[in-house]
Amino acid sequence: MTLFAVRYDYTDDVAAMDSTRPEHRAFLGALQESGDVVASGPLLDGPAGALILVQSGSAEEVEEMLEADPFRREGVIARREVREWSVVIGSIG
């Protein structure tokens, strides 16, 4: 499996984000339980966004997996970037 860093940039629709957050977190929690998501959390500096570390076979599989994210359905993700990530120092797991 390859490790991918996924960055979400959010829109300014705070109401939609707040109302959908429990479902979004449950979605990512289920992916963590299945071993696909390694870690996930909000970015605290700068514009609203998040970083998600995902183990998968390809960037395309990551994109497909995250299409079902409730935040995506509600349109609060302005931009999603998926990049392969190589851990050189330290470990994940």
C-alpha positions in Angstrom: 0.0 0.0 0.0 1.1 3.5 -0.8 0.6 6.4 1.6 -1.2 9.6 0.3 -1.6 13.0 1.9 -4.9 14.5 1.1 -5.5 18.2 1.7 -9.0 19.6 1.9 -9.6 23.4 1.5 -13.1 24.3 2.8 -15.6 26.9 1.6 -16.8 29.6 3.9 -20.2 27.8 4.5 -19.7 27.3 8.2 -23.4 26.4 8.7 -23.2 23.5 6.3 -19.9 22.4 7.7 -21.2 22.5 11.3 -24.4 20.5 10.5 -22.5 17.9 8.4 -19.4 17.5 10.7 -20.7 14.5 12.7 -21.5 12.6 9.6 -18.2 13.6 8.0 -16.3 12.4 11.1 -18.3 9.1 11.2 -17.4 8.5 7.5 -13.7 9.1 8.1 -13.8 7.1 11.3 -15.2 4.1 9.4 -12.3 4.5 6.9 -9.9 4.5 9.8 -11.4 1.4 11.3 -11.0 -0.4 7.9 -7.4 0.6 7.7 -7.7 3.1 4.8 -7.3 6.3 6.8 -4.2 6.5 9.0 -4.9 9.9 10.5 -7.2 12.9 9.9 -7.7 16.3 11.4 -8.2 20.0 10.7 -5.4 22.4 9.7 -5.3 25.1 12.4 -3.4 27.9 10.7 -4.5 29.8 7.7 -7.7 29.1 5.7 -10.1 26.4 6.9 -8.9 23.0 5.7 -7.9 19.5 6.8 -5.1 16.9 6.2 -6.0 13.2 5.8 -3.4 10.4 5.5 -4.7 7.5 3.5 -3.2 4.1 2.6 -4.3 3.0 -0.9 -3.1 1.4 -4.1 -3.4 4.6 -6.2 -4.4 8.3 -6.1 -7.4 7.4 -8.2 -8.6 4.9 -5.5 -8.2 7.6 -2.9 -10.2 10.1 -5.0 -12.9 7.5 -5.5 -13.0 6.6 -1.8 -13.4 10.2 -0.7 -16.2 11.0 -3.2 -18.6 9.6 -0.6 -17.5 12.1 2.1 -20.5 14.0 3.4 -18.6 17.3 3.2 -18.1 16.7 -0.5 -21.8 15.9 -1.0 -22.8 19.2 0.8 -20.3 21.2 -1.2 -18.1 22.5 1.6 -14.9 21.2 0.1 -13.6 23.9 -2.2 -10.5 22.0 -3.3 -9.1 18.5 -2.7 -5.5 17.6 -3.4 -4.2 14.0 -3.3 -0.4 13.5 -3.3 1.7 10.4 -2.8 3.8 10.8 0.4 7.0 9.1 1.3 7.9 8.9 5.0 11.7 9.3 5.2 12.1 10.1 8.9 9.9 8.7 11.6 7.1 6.2 11.2 3.3 6.1 10.7 1.5 3.3 12.3 
